[in-house]
Each structure stands twice: as C-alpha cells, then as structure tokens.
Amino acid sequence: SKPRVEPSAVLRKPMALRRSLGTLLAALAAGLAAADAPAAKTLVEMVAWIDSGKAANNFFDGKTLKKKPTADQQRVAGCLLDKVGAIVQESGVEQFVNDLQVDLAACCTKGERSECFADVGKAYDLLASVSAGERQGVVTAPKVAAILLRAVEKRITAKEAKPAFAHYLGKCPDVDECTMELLKAEPSKRAEF
C-alpha cells in the first residue's frame, strides 16, 4: 500500500514558493520604480523634458561646497561636482548611466543654461553613447569626469569645495588623456601638469 500524503503538505510548498516569488517581484518593482525613466538623447531635450514635467528635476548639489551656495553659479558647480564624485567614487557611468544623464541634465536647470549646455553638452553626449551601447563605460567615465571638472572650475575655486571634492579640481586638464587612476590619485601622488 502507498503512503498517504496529506493534501495540505503538498499545498504548503507551492504557497511558500508563491510568497517568495511575490516578495522577490515586489523588491524588483521597488528597485525599478526608484530608477529614472530613459533619458533623452540630447542635453537640451532632457532639460526640456524636466521643464515640462515629463522627467523629474533631480537637481542636487551633493553638499560638495564648504558653504551653502548663494548664487546659481555655485549651485551648478556643486551639482556638477557631485556628478564627478558619482563617476569616480561610485562607478556611475558603468553602474547607473541613465540616472547619471538625468541628474546631469538637472544641473543645467539653474543659472545660465546656454553656458551649461556649452560646458557639459559633450559629457552628456558621451553618457548617451554609453547608454546606447556605442561606447564602453569604463573607458568613457574619466573623459566625462574631466569635462565636468572643466565646467566646475569655471564656476568655483577649489577653496570653495569640501576637501572630499576639492582634490578633483585641477586633475585631468587633457580630457583625452584622463584616466580613473589620475582622478583617484591622492593630490600629492598625482602627476603635476
């Protein structure tokens, strides 16, 4: 005679599996909800999306400056410097390029937009090419950071930035020769230009 299996024992396993699957799907959905919608192909278009409400304005100066910014020029510099930190410290180009594009565009929503577009448009284009799979993030990241640093240096001095960010200023004067090693180097250890 065959052993009798209680129906409730058979049903418990699939229910536990469904609960686990439900928990996993909920966590995945929460993670997707936190990410930005796909970024626009150009910086100007992305800022227009932010202005229209099609995309969120994620402007954030990252608390990168020693004193609270009092002018838009300082706010934009702080925002751009925060993106440099995300690229260098968090591997932002490789890990969350779309969100980085959206956040970079938000930096251009304050102050003189045409100047911001001129200063960081190429950086946005490079991020868009990584997002489209046309360039490698690891190769492109230092170039993007170098472009953003030139834009920051037009707006503030290193003395205005907190030490955790000030050490980036002055690094990588040649965008094409910039490397992550140069960006991460301690100020006393980096090559003098």
ABEGO torsion letter per residue (X at the ends): XBBBBBAAAAAAAAAAAAAAAAAAAAAAAAAAAABBBBBBABAAAAAAAAAAGABBBABBAGGABABBBABAAAAAAAAAAAAAAAAAAAGAAAABAAAAAAAAAAAAABEBAAAAAAAAAAAAAAAAAAAAGABBAAAAAAAAAAAAAAAAAAABBAAABBAAAAAABGBGABAAABBAAAAABBAAABBBX
